[in-house]
């Protein structure tokens, strides 16, 4: 699911009190909006949703783009029934809200619930659809319990706004299955093979998309350009990292070759306690008879000299003692 900003328009006209959908048309809208907004927010970390009502004195924006689902749920339960809905004015106000979205890379989408007859003329709907298409705004319309003129007008509007299958219409007749179940199995909720902006994963294709990150260049060229630039920068970064790694590997190989050519002395470790380090081990001939005899004579001479000096010192001490006794 691509990055997307969505405005959900609910029909709170007096027709929404109708009980042909239990308990009412508006109640099933609330359940479907809760499910749809939760899926939109969870599908992408930066996607956001807003809420708008169609009926009353004028279309009213209840919540601007947000990721806080609590605000959406709270505002839905505070909505009051009020007169007739104005489909064209509501779509125009939703388009204006999307134009001022915080993130310009978000794709624009409007989801409209219709539970009352459309009073707008077909020409006005076609003109509105072409304007939305020109501004890259996708629209999904969910027609609840109304057949005949509503079906044809909605289909005409979707044909005008549709670009690369990014807009869809869902007609749910009264007395059928639950609206939330029908919506969950529809193309509005399920992801199409063409990557038209659905939420779920289509059966059999695993949510595949031919364009990276589920971004359609025809729908949002700015997003496609940003993603392409990001991919190119990442490829360049990976190429630089690979080149640096190759240069480091080449430098290590050259160092190893130099060490090998020099006999490997740079990698050898010496022990200062090794007796053979300075050639004083086996290279010294300690068994030489002549050297041994000279060493023995030197030791004997040193001993004899020491004994003579000690004997002379003893005689002098004895003479000093005799002199002291004679004088006393």
Secondary structure as GFF3:
##gff-version 3
##sequence-region A 1 328
A	DSSP	beta_strand	4	10	.	.	.	ID=ss1
A	DSSP	three_ten_helix	14	17	.	.	.	ID=ss2
A	DSSP	alpha_helix	25	43	.	.	.	ID=ss3
A	DSSP	beta_strand	48	53	.	.	.	ID=ss4
A	DSSP	beta_strand	60	66	.	.	.	ID=ss5
A	DSSP	alpha_helix	69	77	.	.	.	ID=ss6
A	DSSP	alpha_helix	87	99	.	.	.	ID=ss7
A	DSSP	beta_strand	107	114	.	.	.	ID=ss8
A	DSSP	alpha_helix	122	134	.	.	.	ID=ss9
A	DSSP	beta_strand	137	144	.	.	.	ID=ss10
A	DSSP	alpha_helix	149	161	.	.	.	ID=ss11
A	DSSP	beta_strand	168	172	.	.	.	ID=ss12
A	DSSP	alpha_helix	179	184	.	.	.	ID=ss13
A	DSSP	three_ten_helix	212	214	.	.	.	ID=ss14
A	DSSP	alpha_helix	221	261	.	.	.	ID=ss15
A	DSSP	three_ten_helix	265	267	.	.	.	ID=ss16
A	DSSP	alpha_helix	289	327	.	.	.	ID=ss17
###
